[in-house]
Amino acid sequence: MQVCLSVIPVILATCTATKVYKKVGDDVVLRPDAVPDTSPLTSILWKHGYDIAIQWDTEGVEAFRQFKDRATLNNVNGELTIMGLTQNDSGTYTPEINFVSATQTHLAVILPVPQPTVLTSCDDERTICTLTCAGNTTGAKPVTYTWKFGDSVETNSSMKHIIQKDTSSAGEFMCELQNPVSIKSSLSTRSPFFTESEAGLKVNTGLTVFICLLTVVVVLVLFHKFRTGMWFFQKAFMPWEADFWRKEERQYGDANESNGTTTHPEKAQAGEETPMT
């Protein structure tokens, strides 16, 4: 009966442990959940698993094993700071303040996720394809997968995703890897059901429309020049005004009169010179 009673606090402490994720190389500050307010602090100890990581008492601070030169202890609030985290630092940390154990903290030091690559595998008829969000996630777990198909997003998905030609309408897709310390997306990948001929058809259609519109504009410009005798930008009128399309007759006589000169037709002067007799 005494053995069962002694095990219960360990089980309760494990169930209530705080979970903390950190990236390799980061720093972390672990805080005890309770520090005595009245009695002065005489002893602070942090355990990593069953081993002492660092401790402080009236004689000073001492760190052990991999925590030497990488860990500091605040003797006022009991905070433990670990710098330059490695995956070996993962584990359960238990603080003891004045020889009284506090809530445990479970530290998980993991790697950032890599940039994934989308791999495609289809059946012979190319009607069903399996997409794989590939990436080495060793040391980076837990990892979640997200698939993006155009404007559609599927979160909390799996590494593999099956698409069918009859139901898939997205032209491009991508996948996303995420863990508690990082997130990376793949490059956009063209759908295996989106053939080169379809892509060329869309390009040719757009080019044809552009050429047709350009031809219409050129024809209108030339027609205006032929009809009015001048380029459209020489007109003082807008295209929606009737005078824009009307030919302007130049009255040379009026123009000369406005300049103060008058022109007269030349007359033949027969007999202008009289022969001498």
C-alpha positions as CSV (number, residue, x, y, z in Angstrom):
1,M,0.0,0.0,0.0
2,Q,2.9,2.3,0.8
3,V,4.4,1.6,-2.7
4,C,1.1,2.6,-4.4
5,L,0.8,5.8,-2.4
6,S,4.4,6.8,-3.4
7,V,3.7,6.3,-7.1
8,I,0.6,8.5,-7.2
9,P,2.4,11.8,-6.8
10,V,4.8,10.8,-9.7
11,I,1.9,10.0,-12.0
12,L,0.0,13.2,-11.1
13,A,3.2,15.3,-11.7
14,T,3.7,13.6,-15.1
15,C,0.1,14.3,-16.1
16,T,0.3,18.0,-15.2
17,A,3.7,18.6,-16.7
18,T,4.0,21.7,-19.0
19,K,5.0,21.0,-22.6
20,V,7.5,23.4,-24.1
21,Y,8.9,23.1,-27.7
22,K,12.1,24.8,-28.7
23,K,14.3,24.8,-31.8
24,V,17.8,23.5,-31.8
25,G,20.2,26.4,-31.0
26,D,17.5,28.5,-29.2
27,D,17.6,29.5,-25.6
28,V,14.9,28.6,-23.1
29,V,13.8,29.9,-19.7
30,L,12.1,27.4,-17.4
31,R,10.0,28.8,-14.6
32,P,8.8,27.1,-11.5
33,D,5.1,27.4,-11.0
34,A,5.3,28.5,-7.3
35,V,8.0,30.2,-5.2
36,P,7.5,30.6,-1.4
37,D,6.5,34.2,-0.6
38,T,7.3,34.2,3.1
39,S,10.2,31.9,3.8
40,P,13.6,33.0,2.3
41,L,15.0,30.8,-0.4
42,T,17.8,28.6,0.8
43,S,17.9,26.0,-1.9
44,I,17.0,25.8,-5.6
45,L,17.5,22.6,-7.6
46,W,16.5,21.6,-11.1
47,K,16.5,17.9,-12.2
48,H,16.8,16.7,-15.8
49,G,15.1,13.4,-15.6
50,Y,16.5,11.8,-12.4
51,D,19.8,13.7,-12.5
52,I,20.6,17.1,-11.1
53,A,21.1,19.7,-13.8
54,I,21.9,22.7,-11.7
55,Q,21.5,23.7,-8.0
56,W,22.0,26.7,-5.8
57,D,22.4,26.9,-2.0
58,T,24.1,29.2,0.4
59,E,27.5,28.0,-1.0
60,G,26.7,29.1,-4.6
61,V,25.6,27.7,-8.0
62,E,26.8,24.5,-9.5
63,A,25.9,23.0,-13.0
64,F,26.5,19.5,-14.1
65,R,27.2,17.5,-17.3
66,Q,26.1,19.3,-20.5
67,F,24.7,22.2,-18.5
68,K,28.1,23.5,-17.5
69,D,28.7,26.9,-19.1
70,R,25.3,26.8,-20.7
71,A,22.9,27.1,-17.8
72,T,22.2,29.9,-15.3
73,L,20.0,30.0,-12.3
74,N,18.1,32.9,-10.8
75,N,18.3,32.6,-7.0
76,V,15.4,35.1,-6.6
77,N,12.6,33.5,-8.7
78,G,14.1,30.1,-9.4
79,E,14.2,30.5,-13.2
80,L,16.5,28.2,-15.1
81,T,18.0,29.5,-18.4
82,I,19.6,27.1,-20.9
83,M,21.5,28.5,-23.9
84,G,22.3,26.9,-27.2
85,L,19.8,24.0,-26.9
86,T,20.6,20.6,-28.3
87,Q,18.4,17.6,-28.7
88,N,20.1,16.0,-25.8
89,D,18.5,18.7,-23.6
90,S,15.1,17.3,-24.3
91,G,13.4,15.7,-21.3
92,T,11.5,16.4,-18.1
93,Y,12.7,19.1,-15.8
94,T,11.6,19.2,-12.2
95,P,12.3,22.2,-9.9
96,E,12.7,21.9,-6.2
97,I,12.4,25.1,-4.2
98,N,13.5,24.8,-0.5
99,F,13.4,21.0,-1.0
100,V,9.7,21.1,-2.2
101,S,9.0,19.8,-5.7
102,A,7.0,21.9,-8.1
103,T,5.3,21.2,-11.4
104,Q,7.4,19.6,-14.0
105,T,8.2,21.0,-17.5
106,H,8.7,18.7,-20.4
107,L,11.1,20.3,-22.9
108,A,11.3,19.0,-26.5
109,V,14.2,20.4,-28.6
110,I,13.5,19.7,-32.2
111,L,14.8,20.6,-35.7
112,P,13.0,22.9,-38.0
113,V,11.1,21.3,-40.8
114,P,12.8,21.2,-44.3
115,Q,11.2,22.7,-47.4
116,P,9.0,19.9,-48.8
117,T,8.9,18.6,-52.3
118,V,5.7,17.4,-54.0
119,L,6.1,14.0,-55.7
120,T,3.5,12.8,-58.1
121,S,2.6,9.2,-59.0
122,C,-0.2,8.3,-61.4
123,D,-1.9,5.2,-62.8
124,D,-1.3,4.2,-66.4
125,E,-4.6,5.9,-67.5
126,R,-3.5,9.0,-65.6
127,T,-6.9,9.3,-64.0
128,I,-5.9,8.9,-60.4
129,C,-2.7,10.4,-58.9
130,T,-1.1,10.1,-55.5
131,L,0.7,13.3,-54.3
132,T,3.4,12.9,-51.6
133,C,4.6,15.8,-49.5
134,A,8.2,14.6,-49.2
135,G,10.8,15.9,-46.7
136,N,13.1,14.4,-44.1
137,T,11.3,15.1,-40.8
138,T,13.7,13.1,-38.6
139,G,14.2,15.0,-35.4
140,A,11.5,17.6,-36.4
141,K,8.3,15.8,-35.2
142,P,5.5,16.4,-34.4
143,V,4.8,17.5,-38.0
144,T,1.5,18.5,-39.6
145,Y,0.7,18.5,-43.3
146,T,-1.4,21.0,-45.2
147,W,-2.4,20.8,-48.9
148,K,-3.4,23.8,-50.9
149,F,-5.3,23.4,-54.2
150,G,-5.9,26.8,-55.7
151,D,-8.1,28.6,-53.2
152,S,-8.9,25.4,-51.3
153,V,-6.9,24.5,-48.2
154,E,-6.9,21.1,-46.4
155,T,-5.3,21.4,-42.9
156,N,-4.2,18.6,-40.6
157,S,-3.9,16.3,-43.6
158,S,-1.6,13.4,-44.2
159,M,1.7,13.1,-46.1
160,K,0.0,11.5,-49.1
161,H,-3.1,12.9,-50.9
162,I,-5.0,11.2,-53.7
163,I,-6.6,13.3,-56.5
164,Q,-8.9,12.2,-59.4
165,K,-9.1,13.7,-62.8
166,D,-12.9,13.9,-62.7
167,T,-13.0,15.8,-59.4
168,S,-9.8,17.8,-59.4
169,S,-10.1,21.3,-61.1
170,A,-7.1,23.1,-59.6
171,G,-4.4,23.8,-62.1
172,E,-1.6,24.0,-59.4
173,F,-1.1,22.8,-55.9
174,M,1.5,22.9,-53.1
175,C,2.0,21.3,-49.7
176,E,3.1,22.8,-46.3
177,L,5.1,21.2,-43.5
178,Q,4.7,22.6,-40.0
179,N,5.9,21.8,-36.5
180,P,5.7,23.8,-33.2
181,V,8.9,25.8,-34.1
182,S,8.8,26.2,-37.9
183,I,6.8,26.1,-41.1
184,K,7.9,25.6,-44.8
185,S,6.0,25.4,-48.1
186,S,6.9,23.6,-51.3
187,L,7.1,25.2,-54.7
188,S,3.9,25.4,-56.6
189,T,3.4,22.3,-58.7
190,R,1.3,21.9,-61.9
191,S,-1.5,19.4,-61.7
192,P,-0.7,16.1,-63.6
193,F,-4.1,16.5,-65.3
194,F,-3.1,19.9,-66.7
195,T,-1.4,18.9,-70.0
196,E,1.0,21.0,-72.1
197,S,-1.5,21.2,-74.9
198,E,-4.1,22.8,-72.6
199,A,-1.4,25.3,-71.4
200,G,-0.5,26.1,-75.0
201,L,-4.2,26.5,-75.9
202,K,-4.7,29.1,-73.2
203,V,-1.5,31.0,-74.3
204,N,-2.6,30.9,-78.0
205,T,-6.1,32.1,-77.1
206,G,-4.8,35.0,-75.2
207,L,-2.3,35.9,-78.0
208,T,-5.1,35.7,-80.6
209,V,-7.4,38.0,-78.7
210,F,-4.5,40.5,-78.3
211,I,-3.7,40.5,-82.0
212,C,-7.4,40.9,-82.9
213,L,-7.7,43.9,-80.6
214,L,-4.5,45.5,-82.0
215,T,-5.7,44.9,-85.6
216,V,-9.0,46.7,-84.8
217,V,-7.1,49.7,-83.4
218,V,-4.7,49.9,-86.4
219,V,-7.6,49.7,-88.8
220,L,-9.5,52.5,-87.1
221,V,-6.4,54.7,-87.0
222,L,-5.8,54.2,-90.8
223,F,-9.5,54.6,-91.6
224,H,-9.5,57.9,-89.7
225,K,-6.4,59.1,-91.6
226,F,-7.9,58.2,-95.0
227,R,-11.2,59.8,-94.2
228,T,-10.0,63.0,-92.6
229,G,-6.7,63.5,-94.2
230,M,-4.9,63.8,-90.9
231,W,-3.8,61.7,-88.0
232,F,-6.2,61.4,-85.0
233,F,-3.8,63.2,-82.7
234,Q,-3.9,66.3,-85.0
235,K,-7.6,66.6,-84.4
236,A,-9.0,69.0,-81.7
237,F,-12.1,66.9,-81.3
238,M,-12.8,63.7,-79.3
239,P,-13.7,60.4,-81.1
240,W,-17.3,60.6,-80.0
241,E,-17.8,64.0,-81.7
242,A,-18.9,64.2,-85.3
243,D,-16.1,66.6,-86.3
244,F,-13.5,64.1,-85.3
245,W,-14.5,62.0,-88.4
246,R,-15.1,64.9,-90.7
247,K,-12.5,66.0,-93.3
248,E,-11.4,69.6,-92.9
249,E,-11.3,71.5,-96.2
250,R,-8.5,74.0,-96.3
251,Q,-9.5,77.3,-97.9
252,Y,-6.3,78.6,-99.2
253,G,-8.0,81.9,-100.3
254,D,-9.4,82.5,-96.9
255,A,-6.1,81.7,-95.4
256,N,-4.3,84.1,-97.5
257,E,-6.8,86.9,-96.9
258,S,-6.3,86.3,-93.2
259,N,-2.6,86.9,-93.8
260,G,-3.2,90.2,-95.5
261,T,-2.4,89.0,-99.0
262,T,-4.6,88.6,-102.1
263,T,-3.9,86.2,-105.0
264,H,-5.1,87.0,-108.6
265,P,-5.0,84.8,-111.6
266,E,-2.3,85.6,-114.1
267,K,-3.4,87.2,-117.2
268,A,-1.7,86.9,-120.5
269,Q,-0.4,90.3,-121.6
270,A,-0.5,90.0,-125.4
271,G,0.9,93.1,-127.1
272,E,2.4,94.3,-123.9
273,E,5.5,95.2,-125.8
274,T,4.9,97.5,-128.9
275,P,7.4,97.0,-131.6
276,M,9.2,100.3,-132.6
277,T,8.5,101.6,-136.0
